[in-house]
Amino acid sequence: PKKVRFTTYSLIYREAEGVHVLGMLRQWERSDVVLTETKASSLEVTTKNVSQFALTEPLDTRRSAITTVVVDGDRIDTSIPVILERNAAGKWVSTKTPGIRHADGSIEVDPAWVKAFHSSKRPEICGPIDHALMSRFLFVKPTGKPLNETVGAWTKSELAHATDFWRKVFRGDAPVKDDSAITDEDIKNSNLILWGDPSSNSVLSKILPKLPLKWDAKTLEFRSYKLDALYHAPVLIFPNPLNPQKYVVLNSGVTFREQALLNNSDQTPKLPDWAIIDLRTSPGPRWPGLVYDAGFFDEQWR
């Protein structure tokens, strides 16, 4: 096509007709890429809420003759395929990064490049919580003593709910493994859904210093909050410090619950990247307790 208009709200859904959105300024806000072939050797691109994207050749069009791409007024002399990104000054430049392999309209980015930029949100690791359940995952069951009975009872109940709910909705058995049995292969191949707290779950205890929260028997500290750990628990998604190519999730399966069973179109994410749950309100058909606060991490997972 001479013109491509592509809109997305998430890096999870990122590509069409040789346009691949790889970075956004803000997740879950509208992002647009409009590409126009102005002449045989030139493409003009306008963007909204996009920080990085790639151009490849769609199946029914050859872009091998392209020598110039103009993005939001910034001219880049380049061939296709290419990755383009905003620099610190807000100007569009080519990353000069090798390793894009075009085959049958798909794109593959050099794994070394991905590793170098693992601190940023990208299509494979962008949140929200439910994204971890869209590829291989493992429920990690705590075997230790919880920080307190309230948190212990809640996490045990929520693990049972998530396991039962997965069977009810997706008609399969969610894989469950004790924290003490987690292997290097599990860390390499699976998103780890960690249930419990730093006292009861040994994997969570190991990675806690590299997560954006502090959690002990008395206090849960997150952002500017210092909350009573007897009545509050975190739910969140984050790149796994043991393997940044995969996620860790604390205390959550899919974030829709029984209320969404009335209509398939309501079976969508209900929580963003993180939430603080007040356990003094019992879990119900919509929420795992009272949602004290919730929000997104920024594009650098801060």
Phi, psi and chi 1 to 4 in degrees:
 res  aa     phi    psi   chi1   chi2   chi3   chi4
   1 PRO       -  143.9   24.2  -33.4      -      -
   2 LYS   -72.9  -21.2  -62.8  -70.1 -174.9  179.5
   3 LYS  -139.0  137.0 -169.6  163.6 -171.7  172.5
   4 VAL  -127.6  128.2  174.4      -      -      -
   5 ARG  -116.2  119.0  -60.5 -180.0 -178.8   89.1
   6 PHE  -127.5  128.5  178.3   54.0      -      -
   7 THR  -125.6  135.8  -65.1      -      -      -
   8 THR  -145.5  159.4 -175.1      -      -      -
   9 TYR  -114.2   -0.5  -74.3   77.6      -      -
  10 SER  -154.4  145.4  169.3      -      -      -
  11 LEU   -67.0  -14.8  -66.6  176.5      -      -
  12 ILE   -59.9  -37.0  -60.8  170.5      -      -
  13 TYR  -114.4   96.7  -48.6  104.9      -      -
  14 ARG  -126.9   -4.5   60.3 -172.7  179.6  -89.3
  15 GLU  -144.7  149.8   62.5 -172.2   72.5      -
  16 ALA  -166.2  135.8      -      -      -      -
  17 GLU    50.2   46.4  -62.8  -66.7  -14.8      -
  18 GLY    79.6    8.4      -      -      -      -
  19 VAL  -109.8  126.8  174.4      -      -      -
  20 HIS  -130.2  107.0  -48.8 -102.5      -      -
  21 VAL   -78.6  120.9  177.4      -      -      -
  22 LEU  -110.2  -15.1  -57.6  177.2      -      -
  23 GLY  -153.5  143.7      -      -      -      -
  24 MET  -124.7  159.3  -64.9  166.8   60.7      -
  25 LEU   -78.9  -34.9  -60.1  177.0      -      -
  26 ARG  -148.2  126.1  -69.1  178.8   66.3   87.5
  27 GLN   -67.7  150.6  -59.2  -68.9  -45.4      -
  28 TRP    61.2   24.8  -66.1   98.1      -      -
  29 GLU  -120.4  153.8  -64.9 -173.6    7.8      -
  30 ARG   -60.7  132.0  177.5  171.7  172.7  154.3
  31 SER  -124.5  133.7  -61.4      -      -      -
  32 ASP  -125.4  142.8  -61.7  -43.4      -      -
  33 VAL  -131.5  122.2  177.2      -      -      -
  34 VAL  -118.0  119.8  179.9      -      -      -
  35 LEU  -115.1  129.8 -179.2  152.0      -      -
  36 THR  -129.4  127.8  -54.4      -      -      -
  37 GLU   -83.2  103.3 -173.0  175.9  -32.0      -
  38 THR   -80.8  -31.6   54.5      -      -      -
  39 LYS  -158.4  178.4   53.1 -175.2  178.6 -178.7
  40 ALA   -58.8  -28.8      -      -      -      -
  41 SER  -111.4    8.7   61.6      -      -      -
  42 SER  -139.8  141.3  180.0      -      -      -
  43 LEU  -121.9  140.7  -67.5  176.0      -      -
  44 GLU  -112.9  129.1 -177.7  174.4  -39.8      -
  45 VAL  -126.9  134.0 -176.8      -      -      -
  46 THR  -118.3  145.7   59.4      -      -      -
  47 THR  -133.5  160.8   70.4      -      -      -
  48 LYS  -143.7  128.0  175.3 -176.6  177.4 -178.0
  49 ASN    57.6   38.3 -168.4   34.0      -      -
  50 VAL  -125.6  134.2  173.9      -      -      -
  51 SER  -109.7  -19.3   61.8      -      -      -
  52 GLN  -159.2  138.6 -171.5  177.0   71.1      -
  53 PHE  -153.2  162.3   67.2   97.3      -      -
  54 ALA  -119.2  150.9      -      -      -      -
  55 LEU  -118.9  130.4  -62.7  175.8      -      -
  56 THR  -129.9 -173.2   61.4      -      -      -
  57 GLU   -98.5  117.8  -63.5  174.1    2.3      -
  58 PRO   -66.5  166.2   22.6  -30.4      -      -
  59 LEU   -59.2  -38.5  -71.0  174.0      -      -
  60 ASP  -102.6   13.0   54.4   -6.2      -      -
  61 THR  -142.0  139.8  -56.9      -      -      -
  62 ARG  -101.3  124.9  -58.9  -61.5  -62.6  176.0
  63 ARG  -112.4   18.0  -68.9  179.1 -177.6  159.0
  64 SER   -66.3  -19.1   56.2      -      -      -
  65 ALA   -84.8   -5.6      -      -      -      -
  66 ILE   -66.5  132.8  -64.0  -61.8      -      -
  67 THR  -123.5  -13.1   58.6      -      -      -
  68 THR  -139.4  134.2  -57.1      -      -      -
  69 VAL  -126.2  127.9  179.6      -      -      -
  70 VAL  -110.2  114.6 -179.6      -      -      -
  71 VAL  -113.4  116.2 -172.9      -      -      -
  72 ASP    48.6   38.4  -62.3  -28.3      -      -
  73 GLY    91.8  -11.7      -      -      -      -
  74 ASP   -92.1  122.9  -63.7  -32.5      -      -
  75 ARG   -88.3  129.6  177.6 -172.4  171.3  109.6
  76 ILE  -126.2  123.1  -58.0  107.1      -      -
  77 ASP   -84.9  112.0  -65.6  -37.5      -      -
  78 THR  -159.9  163.0 -175.2      -      -      -
  79 SER  -104.2  173.0   58.2      -      -      -
  80 ILE  -111.4  133.8  -54.9  -79.9      -      -
  81 PRO   -82.8  158.7   27.9  -34.2      -      -
  82 VAL  -159.1  150.8   65.2      -      -      -
  83 ILE  -105.9  131.1  -65.4  177.1      -      -
  84 LEU  -119.6  142.0  -59.2  165.1      -      -
  85 GLU  -146.8  158.1   67.6  178.1    5.5      -
  86 ARG   -78.0  133.2  -66.0 -178.9 -174.1  -89.6
  87 ASN   -88.0 -175.2   63.0   16.4      -      -
  88 ALA   -61.3  -25.8      -      -      -      -
  89 ALA   -88.1    0.0      -      -      -      -
  90 GLY    86.9    6.8      -      -      -      -
  91 LYS   -92.3  146.3  -63.9  -68.0 -175.0  180.0
  92 TRP   -82.6  131.7  -76.1   98.5      -      -
  93 VAL  -139.4  160.9  -63.8      -      -      -
  94 SER   -79.8  140.4  166.2      -      -      -
  95 THR   -75.5  -12.7   62.2      -      -      -
  96 LYS    57.3   29.8  -54.5  -64.2 -176.4 -175.4
  97 THR   -96.6  121.4  -56.6      -      -      -
  98 PRO   -75.8  174.2   30.6  -34.8      -      -
  99 GLY   103.3    2.4      -      -      -      -
 100 ILE   -78.1  123.7  -55.3  174.4      -      -
 101 ARG  -116.0  117.9 -175.8  171.0   65.3 -139.5
 102 HIS   -95.0  122.1  174.9 -116.0      -      -
 103 ALA  -146.9  119.1      -      -      -      -
 104 ASP    55.3   37.6  -62.7  -29.4      -      -
 105 GLY    82.7   -2.0      -      -      -      -
 106 SER   -94.5  171.3   63.0      -      -      -
 107 ILE  -130.7  139.5 -178.6  173.7      -      -
 108 GLU  -130.7  125.4 -178.1  171.8  -24.1      -
 109 VAL   -97.3  142.3 -178.2      -      -      -
 110 ASP   -51.1  120.4 -175.5  -10.1      -      -
 111 PRO   -55.1  -32.4  -24.4   33.8      -      -
 112 ALA   -64.5  -36.5      -      -      -      -
 113 TRP   -67.3  -42.5  176.0   86.3      -      -
 114 VAL   -60.1  -44.8  171.9      -      -      -
 115 LYS   -61.9  -38.6 -173.3  174.9 -178.7  179.6
 116 ALA   -65.5  -27.3      -      -      -      -
 117 PHE  -110.5   28.8  -74.1   85.8      -      -
 118 HIS   -68.8  -13.4   72.8  -97.3      -      -
 119 SER   -79.9   -9.1   61.4      -      -      -
 120 SER  -102.8  153.7  -60.6      -      -      -
 121 LYS   -68.6  138.6  -72.9 -172.7  175.1 -179.3
 122 ARG  -146.1  170.2   59.2 -171.6 -172.3  -83.5
 123 PRO   -53.7  -36.7  -31.0   37.5      -      -
 124 GLU   -79.0  -26.7  -63.0   79.9   10.4      -
 125 ILE  -136.3   84.8  -56.2  -69.1      -      -
 126 CYS  -136.2   -4.0   59.8      -      -      -
 127 GLY    73.4  179.7      -      -      -      -
 128 PRO   -80.3 -164.6   33.9  -36.0      -      -
 129 ILE   -50.6  -44.8  -67.7  166.4      -      -
 130 ASP   -63.5  -21.3  -65.3   70.6      -      -
 131 HIS   -61.6  -30.6 -166.5 -149.7      -      -
 132 ALA   -65.9  -20.7      -      -      -      -
 133 LEU   -94.0    3.8  -76.4  -58.7      -      -
 134 MET   -94.9   -0.4  -67.3  174.8   66.6      -
 135 SER  -142.6 -172.7   57.6      -      -      -
 136 ARG   -58.0  128.0 -179.1  170.4  174.6  153.3
 137 PHE  -138.6  167.9   69.3   90.4      -      -
 138 LEU  -145.4  122.6 -174.9   61.4      -      -
 139 PHE   -75.1  123.1  -77.0  172.6      -      -
 140 VAL  -104.2  110.0 -178.2      -      -      -
 141 LYS   -85.8  132.0 -177.9 -179.9  178.7 -179.3
 142 PRO   -74.2  145.3   27.7  -33.7      -      -
 143 THR  -121.8   -4.3   58.6      -      -      -
 144 GLY   -94.9 -177.0      -      -      -      -
 145 LYS   -82.0  129.8 -176.5  178.2  179.7 -179.7
 146 PRO   -71.1  165.0   24.8  -32.7      -      -
 147 LEU   -59.6  -38.7  -69.1  172.9      -      -
 148 ASN  -157.1  166.3   59.4   66.0      -      -
 149 GLU   -66.6  -33.7  -68.6 -176.0    3.7      -
 150 THR   -64.6  -51.5  -57.2      -      -      -
 151 VAL   -65.5  -40.0  171.5      -      -      -
 152 GLY   -60.9  -44.6      -      -      -      -
 153 ALA   -67.2  -39.5      -      -      -      -
 154 TRP   -66.3  -47.0  177.5   78.5      -      -
 155 THR   -66.6  -36.1   55.7      -      -      -
 156 LYS   -63.6  -43.6 -179.1  178.6  179.8 -179.4
 157 SER   -65.7  -41.3  172.4      -      -      -
 158 GLU   -69.7  -35.4  -76.2  -60.7  -70.7      -
 159 LEU   -63.0  -44.4  170.2   56.3      -      -
 160 ALA   -62.8  -40.7      -      -      -      -
 161 HIS   -64.0  -46.7  175.5  -87.9      -      -
 162 ALA   -62.9  -39.2      -      -      -      -
 163 THR   -66.6  -45.9  -55.7      -      -      -
 164 ASP   -67.0  -39.4  177.7   67.4      -      -
 165 PHE   -68.0  -37.1 -161.4   67.6      -      -
 166 TRP   -61.2  -43.4 -173.0  -92.6      -      -
 167 ARG   -64.4  -41.8 -179.7   69.4 -161.4  176.2
 168 LYS   -66.8  -41.2 -173.8 -179.9  -61.0 -178.6
 169 VAL   -90.3  -46.5  176.2      -      -      -
 170 PHE  -101.8   -1.7  -60.7  104.8      -      -
 171 ARG    57.5   38.9  -61.1  178.5  175.6   86.2
 172 GLY  -144.2  168.3      -      -      -      -
 173 ASP   -95.9  119.7  -65.6  -36.6      -      -
 174 ALA   -65.1  130.7      -      -      -      -
 175 PRO   -71.0  131.3   24.6  -31.9      -      -
 176 VAL  -126.6  137.6 -179.0      -      -      -
 177 LYS  -145.4  141.7 -159.7  169.5 -174.0  179.1
 178 ASP   -64.2  147.4  -73.2   -9.8      -      -
 179 ASP   -58.8  -34.9   57.4  -12.8      -      -
 180 SER   -71.8  -11.7   57.0      -      -      -
 181 ALA  -105.2    2.6      -      -      -      -
 182 ILE   -68.2  132.7  -64.5  -60.4      -      -
 183 THR  -111.0  170.7   66.4      -      -      -
 184 ASP   -61.4  -34.4  -69.9  -18.5      -      -
 185 GLU   -64.8  -40.1  -75.8  -62.1  -54.7      -
 186 ASP   -61.2  -44.5  -65.2  -31.8      -      -
 187 ILE   -64.9  -36.5  -66.2  168.8      -      -
 188 LYS   -71.8  -37.8  177.3 -178.0  177.0 -179.3
 189 ASN  -106.4  -14.2  -64.3  -40.1      -      -
 190 SER  -129.2  148.1  -59.6      -      -      -
 191 ASN   -73.6  129.9  -60.9  -42.9      -      -
 192 LEU   -98.9  118.2  -58.9 -176.9      -      -
 193 ILE   -96.1  102.9  -43.6  -59.7      -      -
 194 LEU   -92.6  120.6  -53.6 -179.7      -      -
 195 TRP  -103.7  144.0  -61.0   91.1      -      -
 196 GLY   108.9 -151.9      -      -      -      -
 197 ASP  -138.2 -179.9   57.6   49.7      -      -
 198 PRO   -64.2  -18.1  -21.2   32.1      -      -
 199 SER   -85.6  -38.2  176.8      -      -      -
 200 SER   -90.2  -24.5   64.4      -      -      -
 201 ASN  -115.2  112.4 -168.3  -53.4      -      -
 202 SER   -68.1  -29.9   59.2      -      -      -
 203 VAL   -69.0  -42.9  179.5      -      -      -
 204 LEU   -62.7  -40.9  175.3   52.3      -      -
 205 SER   -59.6  -38.9  176.6      -      -      -
 206 LYS   -67.7  -39.2 -177.6  176.4 -178.8  179.0
 207 ILE   -97.5   -6.1   66.4  172.8      -      -
 208 LEU   -52.9  -41.6 -175.7   64.1      -      -
 209 PRO   -60.0  -19.5  -25.2   36.1      -      -
 210 LYS  -104.2    7.3  -64.9 -174.7  177.7 -179.4
 211 LEU   -99.8  156.2  -63.6 -179.3      -      -
 212 PRO   -82.9   46.7   31.5  -35.6      -      -
 213 LEU  -156.7  160.8   75.9  159.4      -      -
 214 LYS  -121.4  138.2  -64.0  179.7 -179.9  179.7
 215 TRP  -150.6  114.5 -167.3    6.9      -      -
 216 ASP  -134.9 -169.5   58.3   31.0      -      -
 217 ALA   -65.1  -24.1      -      -      -      -
 218 LYS  -100.8  -40.1  -67.9 -175.7  177.0 -179.2
 219 THR  -135.3  140.1  -52.3      -      -      -
 220 LEU  -108.8  115.9  171.3   63.2      -      -
 221 GLU  -109.4  125.2  -65.9 -172.8   37.6      -
 222 PHE  -153.2  130.9 -177.7   78.2      -      -
 223 ARG    52.6 -124.7  -57.7 -179.2   76.3 -144.7
 224 SER   -96.5    5.9   59.2      -      -      -
 225 TYR   -87.2  139.4  -62.7  126.8      -      -
 226 LYS  -127.4  101.3  -70.9 -172.1  176.7 -178.1
 227 LEU  -113.6  154.9  -58.4  168.6      -      -
 228 ASP   -66.4  116.1 -171.9  -20.2      -      -
 229 ALA   -68.3  -11.9      -      -      -      -
 230 LEU   -70.8  -28.2 -179.7   61.4      -      -
 231 TYR  -121.2    1.5  -58.1  115.7      -      -
 232 HIS  -132.3  146.4  -61.7   87.7      -      -
 233 ALA  -143.3  147.0      -      -      -      -
 234 PRO   -91.4  145.5   32.6  -32.3      -      -
 235 VAL  -123.1  126.0  165.9      -      -      -
 236 LEU  -163.3  165.4   62.0   80.5      -      -
 237 ILE  -123.3  144.5 -171.3  168.8      -      -
 238 PHE  -160.2  152.2 -156.0   73.9      -      -
 239 PRO   -59.1  135.6  -22.9   33.2      -      -
 240 ASN   -66.6  117.7 -173.4  -11.1      -      -
 241 PRO   -58.1  -23.4  -25.5   35.8      -      -
 242 LEU   -84.2  -15.9  -57.5  175.0      -      -
 243 ASN  -164.3   90.2  175.6   14.5      -      -
 244 PRO   -64.2   -4.6  -22.3   34.1      -      -
 245 GLN   -83.2   -4.6  -48.1  -51.3  -44.0      -
 246 LYS  -129.6  168.8  -62.8  -68.4 -177.1 -179.4
 247 TYR   -96.8  157.0  -71.1  117.2      -      -
 248 VAL  -116.3  145.6  -70.8      -      -      -
 249 VAL  -127.7  138.5  171.1      -      -      -
 250 LEU  -102.7  118.9  -58.2 -170.4      -      -
 251 ASN    57.0   46.6  -64.8  -46.2      -      -
 252 SER  -158.3  135.8 -177.8      -      -      -
 253 GLY   -92.4 -148.9      -      -      -      -
 254 VAL   -58.7  147.0  -69.5      -      -      -
 255 THR   -92.8   -0.2   59.0      -      -      -
 256 PHE   -92.1  153.5   60.9   86.2      -      -
 257 ARG  -129.3 -158.9  -64.6  169.3   76.4   94.2
 258 GLU   -55.9  -32.5  -78.5   76.2    6.5      -
 259 GLN   -58.9  -30.7 -178.9  171.8  -57.5      -
 260 ALA   -77.2   -8.8      -      -      -      -
 261 LEU   -73.3  -10.7  -61.8 -177.5      -      -
 262 LEU   -72.2  -21.2  -61.5  174.9      -      -
 263 ASN  -155.8  123.8 -168.9  -31.9      -      -
 264 ASN   -56.1  -35.7  -76.9    2.9      -      -
 265 SER   -69.7   -9.2   64.3      -      -      -
 266 ASP   -95.1   -0.2 -161.4   31.7      -      -
 267 GLN   -87.5   69.3  -65.7  174.4   17.6      -
 268 THR  -130.9  164.6   56.7      -      -      -
 269 PRO   -56.3  134.3  -27.4   35.8      -      -
 270 LYS  -111.9  -15.1  -63.6  -64.5 -175.9  -77.1
 271 LEU  -123.6  149.8  -69.4  173.1      -      -
 272 PRO   -83.9 -130.5   26.1  -28.9      -      -
 273 ASP   -80.5  -30.8  -67.7  -17.6      -      -
 274 TRP  -148.4  156.0   60.0  -95.1      -      -
 275 ALA  -154.1  149.3      -      -      -      -
 276 ILE  -107.0  125.3  -59.1  -63.4      -      -
 277 ILE  -106.4  126.6  -52.3  -60.0      -      -
 278 ASP   -86.9  114.3 -171.5  -32.8      -      -
 279 LEU   -78.8   -4.7  -51.3 -177.2      -      -
 280 ARG   -74.1  -11.8  -71.8  169.9  -70.1 -167.6
 281 THR  -104.3  125.6  -62.5      -      -      -
 282 SER   -67.3  149.3  -62.0      -      -      -
 283 PRO   -58.6  148.4  -23.3   34.0      -      -
 284 GLY  -140.7 -165.5      -      -      -      -
 285 PRO   -74.0   -7.6   26.3  -34.7      -      -
 286 ARG  -117.2  -38.4 -172.1  173.1 -175.7 -175.4
 287 TRP  -132.1  156.8  -55.0  113.2      -      -
 288 PRO   -80.8   10.9   29.7  -35.7      -      -
 289 GLY   150.8 -166.2      -      -      -      -
 290 LEU   -78.6  122.7  175.0   66.3      -      -
 291 VAL   -78.7  100.7  179.8      -      -      -
 292 TYR   -66.2  -42.2 -179.9   84.7      -      -
 293 ASP  -163.9  158.8 -163.1    3.8      -      -
 294 ALA  -157.0  156.9      -      -      -      -
 295 GLY  -179.3 -171.4      -      -      -      -
 296 PHE  -108.5  147.5  -68.4   96.9      -      -
 297 PHE   -74.2  157.1  -65.0  108.8      -      -
 298 ASP   -77.8 -172.6   69.3   12.3      -      -
 299 GLU   -71.0  -10.9  -62.8  -51.3  -61.0      -
 300 GLN  -106.6   18.7  -75.7   69.6   49.3      -
 301 TRP    60.0   34.8  -71.7  100.2      -      -
 302 ARG  -104.0      -  -66.0 -169.6  -64.8  -99.2
